Amino acid sequence: MNDVTRIAVEKAGGPKRVAPECGCTRQAVSKWTRVPPKHVLTVERLSGVSRHALRPDIYGPLPPHGAVTGLQMAS
């Protein structure tokens, strides 16, 4: 596992907790080098680690602090 994936899985409660939420085995979670794209949002929800940190290749880098992302402010 890369460091971000390892930290996210640990913060989420470990492979035993992540696996059923993702519909896979804890052994599969333990073998992840990066969080698979179809599980990023689940791992983000469980761990609090941003999708941008988990998979910058898909979601891009972390937005600047305080930036509004994908939301329009109602006037």
Secondary structure as the mmCIF struct_conf table of DSSP 4:
data_model
#
loop_
_struct_conf.conf_type_id
_struct_conf.id
_struct_conf.beg_label_comp_id
_struct_conf.beg_label_asym_id
_struct_conf.beg_label_seq_id
_struct_conf.end_label_comp_id
_struct_conf.end_label_asym_id
_struct_conf.end_label_seq_id
HELX_RH_AL_P HELX_RH_AL_P1 ASP A 3 LYS A 11
TURN_TY1_P TURN_TY1_P1 ALA A 12 GLY A 13
HELX_RH_AL_P HELX_RH_AL_P2 PRO A 15 CYS A 22
TURN_TY1_P TURN_TY1_P2 GLY A 23 GLY A 23
BEND BEND1 CYS A 24 CYS A 24
HELX_RH_AL_P HELX_RH_AL_P3 ARG A 26 LYS A 31
BEND BEND2 THR A 33 ARG A 34
HELX_RH_3T_P HELX_RH_3T_P1 PRO A 37 HIS A 39
HELX_RH_AL_P HELX_RH_AL_P4 VAL A 40 SER A 47
HELX_RH_AL_P HELX_RH_AL_P5 ARG A 51 LEU A 54
HELX_RH_AL_P HELX_RH_AL_P6 PRO A 56 TYR A 59
BEND BEND3 PRO A 61 PRO A 61
HELX_LH_PP_P HELX_LH_PP_P1 LEU A 62 PRO A 64
TURN_TY1_P TURN_TY1_P3 HIS A 65 GLY A 66
BEND BEND4 GLY A 70 GLY A 70
#
